[in-house]
Amino acid sequence: MPEHVHDQASLPRLPIERIEAIPARIPTIRPHHLAFATVAAMDVVIVSVTAGGVVGFGEAATIGGPRWGEESPEGIAAIVTQYLAEPMLGQDAAQLNAAEARIGRAVRGNAFAKSALSMALHDAVARARGLSLAALLGGAQAESLPIAWTLASGDTGRDIEEGEAMLAARRHRDFKVKIGAHAPEDDIAHVAALARAFAGRATLRVDVNQAWDEATAARALPALAEAGVAMAEQPVAGWNVAAMARLQRANPRLSIMGDEGIATPQDALRHAMEGACMAMALKPGKHGGVAGTRAVAAIARAAGLGLYGGTMLEGTIGTLGALQLYATLGDFAWGTELFGPLLLRDSLATAAPEYRDFAIHLPRGPGIGTDLDADKLAHYRTDRPRTLHTV
């Protein structure tokens, strides 16, 4: 065997010694208007894993807490420390396939909690081996990925001004507009104005966040395509795969993307088999971690569907972890939206992602490419005792 090739059995064990999960809340630079909520601060959970004396980090974020999905930051922290940690302590973190399987068996659902632990384990192993996370996963296929920006103020003039600033700074030229909270005709007028303002200089996509029923989507999607929108994300409820398929067949000029409806590999397979979308949004949080994300990506590629590197608006730790993973997966036809750190007023990490030339660039160094800022986490953590009083 060549000297540079190591048998896995010859590498030192990395026994898992400690697992910790701490919730925190970080204010955003502006209100982020979604179809179901307006977010002024991000709730995240930082998970740390100590294995063989090396500490790795992962992050879960839930936009609007359980208003968006089924997990809250408090619940994520509890699941990690009370249910996932027990079967993992003492195990060899370096046996990553076995570790992912053990995480999957430990609890049902709870994909965000599983994802943060999965990423922390991979980060710890990569650091212990002196590798970047991308190198641990077989190597990056790209050193940077295109980065989109969400225009979510809800005000047309303000969104145009913000988009112009992003173009001038060469930071973003793919814009996604959050719609669905207003009357469809108002949303269409808003998006059409943005499309006219950025015509020929930027792409425009919309994210409905499941806000429409099929009849509303059937009326609105052709108008959005006519206005110049290239892609519509999750126009109807995630469970309504049949409606997604009907809408995609009726709107061949518009790529419909599945997001909330695609969490598991089985979800991805059903969407692909039924022709329910032309693109799939990846998010390690909803897929339960590294292995689940790779499985969904493989199904999308096998079906000839475009990939989109999604975000739950994680901070730097979650963003760089996702970037390291995405960089190993090949072409992203719709780019990524790993802009979470740009939306936050502060960071829990010691290094910032590099955004330039309309892309986010892969960091250097071991693991995910940054360390935790313990002082900042101590400042923003939310797991202190609180008493609520009526006013």
Salt bridges, closest charged atoms under 4 A:
GLU20 OE1 - ARG18 NH2 3.50
ASP43 OD1 - ARG25 NE 2.76
GLU100 OE2 - HIS122 NE2 3.93
ASP123 OD2 - ARG127 NE 2.89
GLU143 OE1 - ARG364 NH1 3.39
ASP159 OD2 - HIS190 NE2 3.14
GLU162 OE2 - ARG30 NH2 3.12
GLU164 OE2 - ARG201 NH2 2.64
ASP174 OD1 - ARG205 NH2 3.81
ASP207 OD2 - LYS176 NZ 3.60
ASP207 OD2 - LYS178 NZ 2.64
GLU214 OE2 - ARG246 NE 2.69
GLU226 OE1 - ARG253 NH1 3.36
GLU233 OE1 - LYS176 NZ 2.70
ASP259 OD2 - LYS283 NZ 2.78
ASP259 OD1 - LYS286 NZ 2.69
GLU274 OE2 - ARG270 NE 3.00
GLU337 OE1 - LYS176 NZ 2.61
ASP346 OD1 - LYS376 NZ 2.80
GLU354 OE2 - ARG356 NE 2.40
ASP357 OD1 - ARG170 NE 3.28
ASP357 OD2 - ARG356 NH1 3.42
ASP371 OD1 - ARG127 NH1 2.76
ASP383 OD1 - ARG381 NE 2.73
